[in-house]
Structures are given as structure tokens and as C-alpha cells.
Amino acid sequence: MSKLFFRYGAMNSGKSTALLQVAHNYEERDQSVILVKPAVDTKGKTNVVSRLGVSRQVDILLGPSENLREAVAIKQTRHTDTGKPIACVLIDEAQFLTPAQVDQALEVAIYLNLPVIAYGLRTDFRTQSFPGSQRLLEVAHTLEEMKTICRCGRKAIFNARLTDSGKTKEGSQVMIDEGTVRYEAQCAECYLA
């Protein structure tokens, strides 16, 4: 039986880079993968983009009302026709999945017998769970924290939203590439300061 994995971490913990490395590892062994990204993530448009400068086009750009299991099944059929069976499903920015899509990711692992590795943030800039992340924490077979450090050198677990006027805890949960807004991984002490 395949499993659903949730690999989570604060900003800049290397989630997208790790996803791209896992894809490379499978393909280097002549196996195919399906890369998925929620459409709400507009950074990189139809690509998974790493801050290291590596990018790759996704196979499925998943809208909020689309069924992940059905989309993977269609891609699986097309890939099987090429002679290379799918070995794994990799999901970037998994915090943007809907809870129903997380349940569908679990179904992909169980009913389609494909391992699913979802990478994403655990919480937003207000320290509140994203709906997708919350559901992944509830149903994933395996939870793996990806670590990064704060400017002060301690382990970073929070994502601070920074604007021209400083740190803010106000605003919509999702704000991607919006003008002067940026994010920084911080430890608890720096986040609360």
C-alpha cells in the first residue's frame, strides 16, 4: 500500500527544491512522476519554482474545484501509454489544496497505489493553519518537518509577513507576489517581538 506524506516547513526551508530533487531522482531511475500545483499559487505560473533558480513545469495545475484523484488517474493513463508507469505524485504548495483535495490525495495513495508527497507550509503569517495543511496533518500517513533558521540563528517555525511599514498580522491569508509584501521565516521569539 502506498502512503500520503506531508513534508512541511517555514518559508525558505527548501520544500520546492526538495520536491524537484525527488522528481529528478525518480526520473534518473527511468520512472515517471506527476507534478501538481494548486492554481491559486501564481508564483511561477505553471512551474514549480525554487528560490535556488531551478524550475519545472507542472503536469497538473489544480483549480480549487477540480478533483485531484480524477486528474491523476487521467495523467496515469496517458503516462502508461508511453511505457513508463507513474512512480510518485509530488504536490508543491500543498497548503493551498482544499480539504476535499487532501482527501483525494489520500485516495490516490490508497486506491491508485501511488505514493503522494505533499510539500507545504503548516501555518500562515498569523500562525493559523491553512485548510489544506490542517487536513494533511490530520490524515497523512507520515509527517516530516523540513527545518530552516531565523536571522538570529534559532530554528524558524513561523512565517512573518513584512511590508514597507514593518511586520503585519492583518490581511488575507493568501497573498502571493503582491507588490512590496514579502515573507520571512522566524523563530518564536523574533516572530513575537
Backbone hydrogen bonds, N-H to C=O, Kabsch-Sander energy under -0.5 kcal/mol:
donor,donor_aa,acceptor,acceptor_aa,energy
2,S,109,A,-0.9
5,F,3,K,-0.6
5,F,116,V,-3.3
6,F,142,T,-2.7
7,R,5,F,-0.5
7,R,118,A,-3.1
8,Y,6,F,-0.7
8,Y,144,E,-2.0
9,G,120,G,-1.3
13,S,10,A,-1.1
18,A,14,G,-2.6
19,L,15,K,-2.3
20,L,16,S,-2.4
21,Q,17,T,-2.0
22,V,18,A,-2.5
23,A,19,L,-2.4
24,H,20,L,-2.2
25,N,21,Q,-2.6
26,Y,22,V,-2.2
27,E,23,A,-2.4
28,E,24,H,-2.6
29,R,25,N,-0.7
29,R,26,Y,-1.0
30,D,27,E,-1.8
31,Q,26,Y,-1.8
32,S,85,P,-1.5
34,I,88,C,-1.9
35,L,33,V,-0.5
36,V,90,L,-2.9
37,K,60,I,-2.2
39,A,62,L,-2.9
41,D,38,P,-1.7
42,T,40,V,-1.2
45,K,42,T,-2.1
47,N,44,G,-1.9
48,V,56,R,-3.1
49,V,47,N,-0.5
50,S,54,V,-3.1
53,G,50,S,-2.0
56,R,48,V,-1.8
58,V,46,T,-2.8
59,D,35,L,-2.1
60,I,35,L,-2.2
62,L,37,K,-2.0
62,L,60,I,-0.8
63,G,61,L,-0.6
66,E,63,G,-1.5
68,L,66,E,-0.7
71,A,67,N,-2.2
72,V,68,L,-2.6
73,A,69,R,-2.3
74,I,70,E,-2.1
75,K,71,A,-2.0
76,Q,72,V,-3.0
77,T,73,A,-2.0
78,R,74,I,-1.9
79,H,75,K,-2.7
80,T,76,Q,-2.2
81,D,77,T,-1.4
82,T,78,R,-0.6
82,T,79,H,-1.0
83,G,80,T,-1.3
84,K,79,H,-1.1
87,A,32,S,-3.4
88,C,32,S,-0.8
89,V,115,P,-2.6
90,L,34,I,-2.9
91,I,117,I,-2.7
92,D,36,V,-2.6
92,D,90,L,-0.5
94,A,119,Y,-3.2
96,F,93,E,-2.1
97,L,94,A,-1.8
102,V,98,T,-1.9
103,D,99,P,-2.1
104,Q,100,A,-1.9
105,A,101,Q,-2.0
106,L,102,V,-2.0
107,E,103,D,-1.9
108,V,104,Q,-2.0
109,A,105,A,-1.9
110,I,106,L,-2.3
111,Y,107,E,-2.9
112,L,107,E,-1.0
112,L,108,V,-0.8
114,L,108,V,-1.5
116,V,3,K,-2.4
117,I,89,V,-2.8
118,A,5,F,-2.8
118,A,116,V,-0.6
119,Y,91,I,-3.0
120,G,7,R,-1.8
124,D,128,Q,-2.6
127,T,124,D,-1.7
130,F,122,R,-0.9
132,G,95,Q,-1.1
133,S,95,Q,-0.5
134,Q,130,F,-2.8
135,R,131,P,-2.0
136,L,132,G,-2.3
137,L,133,S,-2.6
138,E,134,Q,-1.3
139,V,135,R,-2.0
140,A,136,L,-2.5
141,H,4,L,-1.6
142,T,4,L,-1.6
144,E,6,F,-2.7
146,M,8,Y,-3.5
147,K,145,E,-0.5
148,T,156,A,-0.5
150,C,154,R,-3.2
153,G,150,C,-1.7
156,A,148,T,-2.4
157,I,186,Q,-1.7
158,F,186,Q,-2.6
159,N,124,D,-0.6
160,A,158,F,-0.6
160,A,184,E,-3.1
161,R,168,T,-0.6
162,L,160,A,-0.6
162,L,182,R,-3.5
163,T,166,G,-2.3
166,G,163,T,-1.8
168,T,161,R,-2.4
175,M,173,Q,-0.6
179,G,177,D,-1.0
181,V,178,E,-2.0
182,R,162,L,-2.5
184,E,160,A,-2.1
186,Q,158,F,-2.6
191,Y,187,C,-2.5
192,L,188,A,-2.3
193,A,189,E,-1.0
